[in-house]
């Protein structure tokens, strides 16, 4: 059958269908759109593509194509959330109306069609309204049974249109399109995936979702920190260039884990572990049964539709130039990267470079507001992007000419406040002279209620404090009585003096009667001494200890003359077995309190960013209320179940139907017993395990859920692994991967912990099907290459054997 004949037959069928009144005027165009799409799918030979378009999914693709090109954000469709070919009504939701009015209109429409469907399910077809007859006709053509109609009554959904956002996103995309395609190609990722940001962010690099996904590629905080710097000073998720590199690596990683690009794209939304679980349950990698049949607990509308939405966006993107003519996509603008030579105030950079701070900020969106307010410096080594306008030498000369007294050796430290029971964020803000919005922003909190007793909050700097000038000063000789003093020089801080003499800052404060470490002055004579508790074998105890291979918490405690319990408390370690090579352990208690400097770990690991512009409680309350009311109508193109905190972790932490789990790295019988609220011996008895014999990774264990249900167990298990991964990626990031072919006599264990210096759980994530207990020469193992983060006190250090510079894969497979 020819395409033309197929289209004519479909058009005859279309004319017999009378759509609901609100979309009746649009129906001829919609009808032609659907018929051409289906005819092309049926009659056009399928080309070999990494992104197949199965005929069964064409109605879904057509639906999303309509959303992206035919319905704008002032309208939306009430539709069936399973059969996307069933569209009930087009509803107007103009943004000038209050959110409550729009939400009520949508809810009334849903309720109307719910009643119609239930009436049809009960066989009540007399005196049907016009809408009822249309619904009856639609479902009769699908041979729907009464039970199917009742299910359809529960599947009513509203989807906001996106056509204006898509058009604006296509215009914006031109700025980064060339860079995105080059980066994807360098990592052997198909260039077509350059259209994925249409689905994620409409190519808006500053957008953030209410679930904490940020930037052009919508990375969550936890996933982003695997590949980028994400904190309150620098958030590279907001940099279109850096985040594109991270997205390419994540997509390549997903493809290596799942084997096909449809599954890799689905994993970008649903998580690699969820997709692998779907493949295992259905016994194949075909995307159609996964989309149509998989009933995973978290596999909701967004995950089912992510691949088909991408295909629709890709098609719409290819047609955009013709559709939007004479409108054109923005051209790419040349940016030149200059490395910042030291820690420098943003105001100094703007003045030295003769660039307005607003322009500097727009060119470098990854620098957080704390930098532009002056609370923090632009970090040393930061890749500053500037417009050269043909003369880069002048800018390079200006950067090198930054005065020495405006170059600093260290970042300005955090001020913190430890939340007490009963305190609110507004009370804390008022006590310290800040707005609630400022505290929300610097601590990356979703809302003002997201604090708890004992939580350590960062505070903005209200005035400059002493900071460390990047000029080395000689250490004074010891005094004759064994006590030493140090005369404070211009630009010195108490932290620098503490590090120089290896005396904890808290001890210096106590010794000199200081209540505020910022209140030291030039010429002040500080006592430098070691109390009995700080001496071991006549030497001063350092402030931190970097964990080496073979160290245990007990060994570190004994070596430095402190108790293991204190080490766990000072470093926030819930489990004495949870330390890793390269970790910095605090050897003295942190100094905390209101307005007091603290060296506590980053306490803002909750996902998401909140660009709070509101300056009053009323404004913030209004913003939060609108976010609640407009979740479905005005939310992102895809619902909020996307981007799990463990989305880059392919490990299956769920309990199987038979009540068993697979043992994962870093887990012990003690963990399982604690989570189940039983003793370890009971677990040994259930599984026939001998006392003292370790349980190998990968073995399946049967559990007892007499006291705790499966969902609670899974929640505790995931929280445990999320804590481990959050802590690890606070210190390290993944730079690249390398394949290693095992040679005869090599030990996989030694390669992991000694040569590549990665934890076993991370090795498992890159080789989820590798049996660590049975490996042989000739097997290929994929090792992640990690590097120490620059913001943790050292320049980026490659932890792999070769220590080579990071580069994408050298060649792509055919």
C-alpha positions in Angstrom: 0.0 0.0 0.0 1.4 3.4 -0.9 1.7 6.2 1.7 -0.8 8.4 -0.1 -3.4 5.6 -0.1 -2.8 4.9 3.6 -3.3 8.5 4.4 -6.6 8.7 2.4 -8.0 5.7 4.3 -7.0 7.1 7.6 -8.6 10.5 6.8 -11.9 8.8 6.0 -11.8 7.3 9.4 -10.9 10.6 11.0 -13.9 12.4 9.4 -16.3 9.9 11.0 -15.0 10.9 14.5 -16.5 13.9 16.2 -14.1 15.2 18.8 -15.0 17.1 22.0 -16.0 20.7 21.3 -12.9 22.4 22.8 -10.6 20.7 20.2 -13.1 20.5 17.4 -11.5 23.4 15.5 -8.1 21.8 15.8 -9.2 18.4 14.8 -8.6 18.5 11.0 -5.0 19.4 11.6 -4.6 17.0 14.4 -6.2 14.2 12.3 -3.8 14.8 9.4 -0.9 14.9 11.8 -1.7 11.5 13.4 -2.5 9.9 10.1 0.7 11.0 8.4 2.7 9.9 11.4 1.1 6.4 11.4 1.3 6.0 7.6 5.0 6.9 7.6 5.6 4.4 10.4 3.8 1.6 8.6 5.0 2.2 5.0 8.5 3.8 5.2 11.4 1.3 5.4 13.1 1.5 8.8 16.6 2.7 8.7 19.2 1.3 11.0 19.3 3.8 13.9 20.5 3.6 17.5 17.0 5.1 18.4 14.4 2.7 17.0 10.8 3.9 16.5 8.6 0.7 17.0 5.2 1.0 15.4 3.6 0.1 18.7 5.0 3.4 20.2 4.0 5.7 17.3 0.8 7.0 19.0 2.9 7.9 22.1 5.5 9.7 20.0 2.7 11.5 18.1 1.2 12.7 21.5 4.4 14.2 22.6 5.0 15.7 19.2 1.6 17.5 19.6 2.6 18.7 23.1 5.9 20.1 21.8 4.6 21.7 18.6 0.8 22.1 18.8 -0.2 23.1 22.3 1.3 26.0 24.1 1.7 26.6 27.9 -1.6 28.5 28.2 -3.5 25.2 27.2 -3.3 21.6 28.1 -4.8 18.2 27.3 -6.9 15.9 29.6 -6.0 12.4 28.4 -5.6 8.8 29.3 -2.2 8.2 30.9 -1.7 4.8 29.3 -3.3 5.1 25.9 -2.0 8.4 24.8 -4.2 8.3 21.7 -7.2 9.0 23.9 -7.5 12.8 24.3 -10.6 14.0 26.0 -10.4 17.8 26.0 -8.2 20.8 25.4 -8.4 23.2 28.4 -7.3 26.8 28.6 -5.0 27.6 31.6 -3.8 31.1 30.9 -1.0 32.3 33.2 -2.7 35.5 34.0 -5.3 33.6 36.0 -4.7 32.6 39.7 -3.3 29.1 40.1 -6.3 28.0 42.1 -8.7 28.9 39.3 -6.6 26.9 36.8 -6.4 23.9 39.0 -10.1 23.9 39.7 -10.8 24.0 35.9 -8.6 21.0 35.4 -10.1 19.1 38.3 -13.7 19.8 37.1 -12.8 18.4 33.6 -11.3 15.3 35.1 -14.3 14.7 37.3 -16.6 15.1 34.3 -14.9 12.4 32.3 -14.5 10.2 35.3 -18.3 10.1 35.7 -18.8 9.5 32.0 -16.4 6.5 32.0 -18.0 5.0 35.1 -21.5 5.4 33.6 -20.4 3.7 30.4 -18.8 0.9 32.5 -22.2 0.4 34.2 -23.9 0.2 30.8 -25.7 3.5 31.2 -25.7 4.8 27.6 -29.1 6.4 27.5 -29.3 10.2 27.3 -25.5 10.6 27.0 -24.2 14.2 26.6 -22.2 15.2 23.5 -19.0 14.5 25.4 -20.3 11.1 26.6 -21.1 10.0 23.0 -17.6 10.9 21.9 -16.0 9.0 24.8 -18.3 6.1 24.2 -17.3 6.1 20.5 -13.5 6.2 21.3 -13.6 3.3 23.6 -16.0 1.2 21.5 -13.4 1.3 18.7 -10.9 -0.1 21.2 -13.4 -2.8 22.2 -13.1 -1.8 25.8 -14.7 -4.0 28.5 -16.5 -2.5 31.5 -13.5 -3.3 33.6 -11.2 -1.5 31.2 -13.5 1.6 31.4 -13.3 1.6 35.2 -9.5 1.5 35.0 -9.6 4.3 32.5 -11.6 6.4 34.9 -8.6 6.2 37.3 -6.1 7.1 34.5 -7.2 10.7 33.8 -4.3 13.0 33.5 -3.6 16.6 32.5 -0.5 17.5 30.4 0.4 21.2 29.9 1.4 22.2 26.4 5.0 23.0 25.7 5.1 24.5 22.2 6.1 28.0 23.1 8.8 26.7 25.5 10.0 24.3 22.8 10.3 27.2 20.3 12.2 29.3 22.8 14.4 26.4 23.7 15.3 25.8 20.1 16.3 29.4 19.7 18.5 29.2 22.8 20.0 25.8 21.8 22.1 27.4 19.1 24.5 28.9 21.7 25.7 25.4 22.8 24.6 23.1 20.0 28.1 22.8 18.4 29.8 22.2 21.7 27.2 19.6 22.7 27.5 17.6 19.5 31.3 17.7 19.6 31.3 16.6 23.3 28.9 13.7 22.6 30.9 12.6 19.6 34.1 12.7 21.7 32.6 10.2 24.1 31.1 8.0 21.3 27.6 9.1 22.3 25.2 9.6 19.3 24.9 13.3 18.3 21.1 13.0 18.2 21.1 13.1 22.0 21.9 16.8 21.7 18.1 17.1 21.5 17.6 15.6 25.0 17.7 19.0 26.8 14.4 19.8 25.0 12.8 17.2 27.3 14.8 18.1 30.3 15.1 21.9 30.5 14.0 23.5 27.2 17.7 24.4 26.9 17.4 26.8 29.9 20.7 26.3 31.9 19.3 28.2 34.9 16.2 26.1 35.5 15.7 24.0 38.6 12.9 21.5 39.4 11.2 21.1 42.7 12.9 17.7 43.1 16.4 19.3 43.0 17.3 18.7 39.4 19.3 21.6 38.0 20.7 23.0 34.8 20.6 22.2 31.1 20.9 18.5 31.7 18.9 18.4 35.0 21.4 16.7 37.2 20.5 16.1 40.9 23.0 17.1 43.5 24.1 13.5 44.2 24.5 12.4 40.6 26.1 15.7 39.6 28.8 15.4 42.3 30.1 12.2 40.7 31.4 14.2 37.7 31.3 17.9 38.7 31.8 20.3 41.6 28.5 21.0 43.3 28.4 23.1 46.5 27.5 26.5 47.8 30.5 28.1 46.1 30.5 26.4 42.7 27.7 24.5 41.1 28.9 23.2 37.7 25.5 21.8 36.9 24.6 25.4 35.9 27.5 25.6 33.5 26.3 24.4 30.1 29.8 23.4 29.0 30.9 21.4 32.1 27.5 19.8 32.6 27.5 18.7 28.9 30.7 16.8 29.5 29.1 15.2 32.6 26.0 14.3 30.7 28.0 12.6 27.9 29.8 10.5 30.5 26.6 9.6 32.3 24.8 8.6 29.0 27.8 6.5 28.0 27.9 4.9 31.4 24.1 4.1 31.1 24.7 2.6 27.6 27.5 0.4 28.9 25.2 -0.9 31.7 22.0 -1.4 29.7 23.3 -2.3 26.2 20.9 -0.2 24.1 20.3 3.5 23.7 16.5 3.3 24.4 17.3 1.8 27.7 20.2 4.2 28.4 17.9 7.1 27.8 15.2 5.6 30.0 17.9 5.1 32.7 18.7 8.8 32.5 15.3 9.4 33.9 14.5 6.2 35.9 17.9 5.2 37.1 20.2 2.4 35.8 19.1 0.0 38.6 15.4 0.4 37.8 16.0 -0.3 34.1 18.2 -3.3 34.8 15.5 -4.6 37.1 12.9 -4.2 34.3 15.1 -6.1 31.9 15.6 -8.9 34.4 11.9 -9.2 35.1 10.8 -9.2 31.5 13.7 -11.2 30.1 14.8 -8.9 27.3 16.0 -5.4 26.3 13.1 -4.6 23.9 11.8 -1.1 24.9 8.2 -1.9 23.9 7.3 -4.5 26.5 9.2 -2.4 29.1 7.1 0.7 28.3 3.8 -1.2 27.9 4.1 -4.1 30.5 6.6 -3.3 33.2 4.9 -2.6 36.6 7.8 -1.5 38.7 6.9 0.4 41.8 8.6 3.6 40.7 8.2 3.2 37.0 5.5 5.8 36.5 4.3 8.0 33.8 7.5 10.0 33.4 9.7 6.9 33.1 7.4 5.1 30.7 7.3 8.2 28.4 10.8 9.5 28.6 12.1 7.6 25.5 9.1 8.4 23.4 9.2 12.0 24.5 12.8 12.2 23.4 12.0 10.7 20.0 9.2 13.3 19.6 11.6 16.1 20.6 14.2 14.8 18.2 11.8 14.9 15.3 10.5 18.3 16.3 14.0 19.6 16.6 14.9 18.4 13.1 11.8 20.2 11.7 12.3 23.3 13.7 14.2 25.5 11.2 11.3 25.1 8.7 8.5 25.4 11.3 9.8 28.5 12.9 11.2 30.3 9.9 12.1 33.2 9.6 13.0 32.8 13.3 16.6 31.4 13.6 18.4 29.5 16.3 20.9 31.7 18.2 24.5 31.5 17.1 27.3 30.2 19.3 29.3 32.9 21.0 33.1 32.5 21.4 34.2 32.2 25.0 37.8 32.0 26.1 38.8 30.3 29.3 41.3 31.8 31.7 42.5 30.1 34.8 42.2 32.2 38.0 45.7 32.2 39.6 44.6 32.4 43.2 41.6 32.9 45.4 40.3 36.3 44.3 37.3 38.4 45.2 34.8 38.7 42.4 34.8 42.5 42.7 38.6 42.5 42.2 38.2 40.4 39.0 35.5 42.7 37.7 37.6 45.8 38.4 40.9 44.3 37.1 39.3 43.0 33.9 37.2 46.1 33.4 34.1 43.9 33.0 30.8 44.7 34.7 30.1 42.2 37.4 26.7 41.4 35.9 28.3 40.4 32.6 31.0 38.4 34.4 28.3 36.6 36.3 26.2 35.8 33.2 29.4 34.3 31.5 30.1 32.2 34.6 26.8 30.9 35.9 28.4 28.1 38.0 29.7 30.6 40.5 27.1 30.8 43.2 25.6 34.0 44.8 28.0 33.7 47.8 30.9 34.5 45.4 29.1 37.6 43.9 28.1 38.9 47.3 31.7 38.6 48.5 31.1 35.9 51.1 33.4 33.6 49.1 36.3 34.1 46.7 36.4 32.9 43.1 38.3 29.7 43.6 41.9 29.2 42.7 42.2 27.5 39.3 38.6 28.2 38.3 38.1 28.2 34.5 36.8 31.8 34.1 34.9 32.3 30.8 35.3 35.7 29.1 34.6 37.4 25.8 37.9 38.2 24.1 36.6 40.3 21.2 39.7 39.4 19.3 42.2 40.4 21.9 42.8 37.7 24.5 46.4 38.9 25.4 45.0 42.0 27.2 42.7 39.9 29.4 45.4 37.4 30.2 47.8 40.3 31.1 45.1 41.8 33.4 44.5 38.6 35.2 48.2 38.2 35.8 48.4 41.7 37.1 46.0 41.2 40.0 47.7 42.8 43.0 49.4 40.4 45.4 47.4 41.8 48.3 44.2 40.8 46.5 45.4 37.2 45.9 44.6 34.8 48.7 46.0 31.4 49.5 42.7 30.0 50.9 39.0 30.2 50.5 37.1 32.4 53.0 35.9 30.0 55.7 32.2 29.3 56.4 30.4 30.9 59.3 27.9 28.4 60.8 25.0 28.1 63.2 23.9 24.9 64.9 20.2 24.7 65.0 18.7 24.3 68.5 15.4 22.6 69.3 12.4 24.8 68.6 14.3 27.3 66.4 12.9 28.3 63.0 14.8 29.5 60.0 13.2 33.0 60.3 14.4 33.3 63.9 17.9 32.3 63.0 18.0 34.7 60.1 16.7 37.5 62.2 19.2 36.8 65.0 22.1 37.0 62.6 20.8 40.0 60.6 20.0 38.1 57.3 16.8 37.3 55.4 15.3 33.9 55.3 15.7 33.9 51.6 19.5 34.3 52.0 19.7 31.3 54.3 17.6 29.2 52.0 19.9 30.0 49.1 23.3 29.5 50.8 22.1 26.2 52.3 20.4 25.0 49.2 17.1 24.2 51.1 13.8 23.6 49.4 11.8 25.5 51.9 12.1 27.2 55.3 10.7 24.2 57.2 13.6 21.9 56.1 15.8 22.3 59.2 16.2 20.1 62.3 17.7 20.3 65.7 21.5 19.7 65.5 21.7 20.7 61.8 24.6 23.0 61.0 23.6 25.9 58.7 26.0 28.1 56.8 25.7 31.8 57.3 26.5 34.6 54.8 29.4 36.9 55.7 28.1 40.3 56.8 31.5 41.8 56.8 35.0 40.8 55.6 37.1 38.8 58.1 40.8 38.2 58.2 42.0 36.1 55.3 45.2 34.5 54.2 47.5 36.4 51.8 49.3 34.1 49.4 52.7 35.0 50.8 54.6 32.4 52.9 55.8 33.6 56.3 58.6 32.0 58.2 57.8 30.1 61.4 59.3 31.6 64.6 61.7 29.6 66.7 60.5 28.0 69.9 60.8 30.0 73.1 63.1 28.9 75.9 60.3 27.7 78.2 59.0 25.4 75.6 56.1 27.7 74.9 55.9 29.5 71.6 54.2 32.7 70.4 53.3 34.0 67.0 52.9 37.6 66.1 49.9 38.1 63.7 50.8 39.5 60.3 48.7 41.4 57.9 46.2 39.1 56.2 46.7 36.0 58.4 43.8 34.0 59.8 43.6 31.8 62.8 43.1 28.7 60.6 46.4 29.4 58.8 48.3 29.8 62.1 46.6 26.6 63.3 47.8 24.7 60.2 51.3 26.1 60.3 52.0 24.9 63.9 49.8 21.8 63.8 47.8 23.0 66.7 44.0 22.6 66.6 42.2 26.0 66.1 40.0 25.2 69.1 43.1 24.9 71.3 44.5 28.2 70.0 41.2 29.9 70.9 41.2 28.4 74.4 44.8 29.2 75.0 44.4 32.9 74.0 40.9 33.4 75.4 39.4 34.0 71.9 35.6 33.8 71.5 35.6 34.6 67.8 38.4 33.3 65.5 37.8 36.3 63.2 38.8 38.7 66.0 42.5 38.7 65.7 44.6 41.7 64.7 47.9 42.6 63.2 50.7 42.6 65.8 48.8 40.4 68.3 51.0 37.9 70.1 49.3 34.5 70.1 50.4 31.8 72.4 51.4 28.6 70.6 51.5 25.6 72.9 50.7 22.0 73.1 48.6 20.8 76.0 49.0 17.3 77.4 46.1 16.0 75.4 47.6 17.2 72.2 51.0 15.7 72.7 52.1 12.2 71.7 55.8 11.2 71.9 56.8 14.8 72.4 55.3 16.0 69.1 52.2 18.1 68.3 49.2 16.1 67.0 48.1 17.3 63.6 44.5 18.5 63.2 43.5 15.9 60.6 44.6 12.4 59.5 44.4 11.3 55.9 43.4 7.6 55.8 46.0 5.3 54.2 45.6 1.8 52.8 45.3 -0.6 55.7 44.2 2.0 58.2 41.2 1.2 60.5 39.5 3.6 62.8 41.1 1.8 65.8 44.6 2.1 64.3 44.1 5.8 63.6 42.7 6.4 67.2 45.7 4.5 68.8 48.3 6.3 66.6 47.0 9.8 67.6 46.1 9.1 71.2 42.4 9.6 70.9 39.4 7.3 71.4 37.6 5.6 68.5 34.3 6.8 69.9 35.5 10.4 69.8 36.8 10.0 66.2 33.3 8.7 65.2 31.6 11.7 66.9 33.9 14.3 65.6 33.6 13.1 62.0 30.0 12.1 62.0 30.7 8.5 61.3 27.8 6.2 62.2 29.7 3.0 61.5 33.4 2.4 62.5 33.9 0.3 59.3 32.9 3.2 57.0 36.2 5.0 56.4 38.0 4.9 53.1 41.5 5.6 51.6 42.1 9.4 51.2 39.5 10.4 53.7 40.5 13.3 56.1 39.6 12.5 59.7 39.3 15.3 62.2 41.4 14.6 65.3 39.7 17.2 67.6 36.2 18.3 68.1 34.8 20.9 65.7 34.2 24.4 67.0 30.5 25.2 66.5 28.0 27.6 67.8 26.2 30.8 66.8 28.4 32.9 64.6 31.5 30.7 65.2 33.6 29.3 62.4 33.3 25.6 62.0 35.2 22.9 60.0 32.2 20.6 60.0 31.5 18.7 56.8 29.3 20.1 54.1 25.8 20.1 55.7 23.8 21.1 52.6 23.7 17.8 50.8 20.0 17.9 50.5 19.3 17.9 46.7 18.3 21.0 44.8 19.0 24.7 44.6 16.6 27.5 45.4 17.3 30.8 43.8 15.4 32.8 46.4 14.7 36.4 45.4 12.1 36.9 48.0 13.1 39.2 50.9 10.3 38.6 53.3 8.4 35.8 54.9 5.3 36.8 53.1 7.0 36.5 49.7 8.5 33.2 50.5 5.2 31.8 51.7 3.5 32.9 48.5 6.2 31.3 46.4 5.9 28.0 48.3 2.0 28.1 48.0 2.2 28.6 44.3 4.7 25.7 43.9 2.2 23.4 45.7 -0.9 24.6 43.7 0.8 24.5 40.3 2.6 21.2 40.6 0.7 19.4 37.8 -0.4 22.3 35.7 2.7 24.5 35.5 5.4 21.9 36.4 8.1 20.6 34.1 7.2 18.7 30.9 7.7 15.5 32.8 6.4 14.8 36.4 8.5 14.8 39.5 9.3 11.1 39.9 12.4 11.5 37.8 16.1 11.8 38.9 16.4 9.6 41.9 19.2 10.3 44.3 20.7 7.0 43.4 19.9 7.3 39.7 23.5 6.7 38.6 23.8 3.6 40.9 22.9 0.4 39.0 22.8 -1.7 42.1 19.5 -3.4 43.0 18.8 -2.6 46.7 15.2 -4.1 46.6 14.0 -7.3 48.2 13.1 -10.0 45.8 9.6 -11.7 45.8 11.1 -14.7 47.7 12.3 -12.4 50.5 16.0 -12.5 49.5 18.5 -9.8 48.7 21.9 -9.8 47.0 24.8 -8.9 49.3 26.4 -5.7 48.2 29.8 -4.1 48.9 30.1 -2.3 52.3 27.2 -4.3 53.8 27.6 -6.7 56.7 25.3 -9.1 58.6 25.3 -6.5 61.4 23.7 -3.9 59.1 21.0 -6.3 58.1 20.3 -7.2 61.7 20.1 -3.6 62.7 17.7 -2.7 59.8 15.5 -5.8 60.6 15.7 -5.3 64.4 16.9 -8.9 65.0 20.2 -10.4 66.0 22.8 -11.6 63.6 22.7 -15.2 64.8 19.1 -15.5 63.6 20.3 -14.4 60.1 23.1 -17.0 60.3 20.6 -19.7 61.3 18.2 -18.8 58.4 21.0 -19.0 55.9 23.1 -21.8 57.3 26.1 -19.5 57.9 29.0 -20.4 60.3 30.0 -17.9 63.0 32.9 -15.7 61.9 32.7 -16.7 58.2 32.3 -13.6 55.9 29.4 -13.4 53.5 30.7 -13.0 49.9 29.5 -10.1 47.8 26.9 -11.3 45.3 25.5 -14.1 47.5 21.7 -14.1 48.0 20.5 -14.0 51.6 17.1 -14.8 53.0 15.8 -12.2 55.5 13.3 -12.2 58.3 10.6 -9.5 58.0 8.8 -10.3 61.3 9.5 -6.9 62.8 10.2 -4.6 59.8 8.3 -4.6 56.5 10.2 -4.8 53.2 9.6 -1.1 52.3 11.2 0.1 55.5 14.1 -2.2 55.1 14.7 -1.0 51.5 14.5 2.6 52.7 17.1 2.1 55.3 19.4 0.2 52.9 19.2 2.9 50.3 19.8 5.6 52.9 22.9 3.8 54.0 24.4 3.5 50.6 23.4 7.1 49.7 25.2 8.3 52.8 28.4 6.4 51.8 28.2 7.7 48.2 27.5 11.3 49.3 30.5 11.3 51.6 32.8 9.8 49.0 31.8 12.1 46.3 32.2 15.1 48.6 35.9 14.3 48.3 36.3 12.7 44.9 34.8 12.9 41.4 35.0 10.5 38.5 37.2 11.8 35.7 37.0 8.9 33.2 37.0 5.1 32.9 39.7 2.7 31.8 39.4 -0.9 30.7 41.9 -3.3 32.3 42.4 -6.8 31.0 43.3 -9.1 33.9 46.6 -10.8 33.5 47.6 -14.1 35.1 48.5 -13.7 38.7 46.9 -10.3 39.1 44.6 -9.7 42.1 41.4 -7.9 41.4 41.2 -6.8 45.0 44.7 -5.3 44.9 44.0 -3.6 41.6 40.9 -2.0 43.1 42.2 -0.8 46.5 45.9 -0.3 45.8 46.4 0.6 42.2 43.1 2.4 41.2 42.3 3.3 44.8 38.5 3.0 44.4 36.1 1.5 46.9 34.7 -1.9 46.0 31.1 -0.6 45.8 32.1 1.9 43.1 33.9 -0.9 41.1 30.7 -2.9 41.3 28.7 0.0 39.9 30.9 0.0 36.8 30.9 -3.8 36.5 27.5 -4.8 38.0 27.6 -8.2 36.3 31.1 -9.1 37.4 31.4 -11.8 40.0 34.1 -10.7 42.4 34.5 -14.2 43.7 35.2 -15.9 40.4 37.3 -14.0 37.9 40.0 -15.2 35.6 42.8 -13.9 33.4 41.6 -12.4 30.2 38.5 -10.8 31.7 38.0 -7.1 31.0 37.2 -4.9 34.0 36.1 -1.3 33.7 37.8 0.9 36.4 36.5 4.4 37.2 39.4 6.9 37.4 38.8 9.2 40.4 40.5 12.4 41.4 40.6 14.4 44.6 38.5 17.5 44.4 40.3 20.8 44.2 38.0 22.3 46.8 39.2 19.8 49.4 42.6 21.3 49.9 44.7 20.1 47.0 44.9 20.4 43.3 43.0 17.7 41.4 45.0 14.5 41.8 44.6 11.4 39.6 44.3 8.3 41.8 44.9 5.8 39.0 48.2 4.0 38.3 49.0 6.1 35.2 47.9 9.5 36.4 47.3 10.7 32.8 45.3 13.6 31.9 41.6 13.0 31.4 40.5 12.4 27.8 37.4 10.9 26.3 37.7 7.5 24.7 40.3 7.4 22.0 38.1 5.7 19.4 34.4 4.8 19.1 33.3 1.3 18.3 31.8 0.8 14.9 
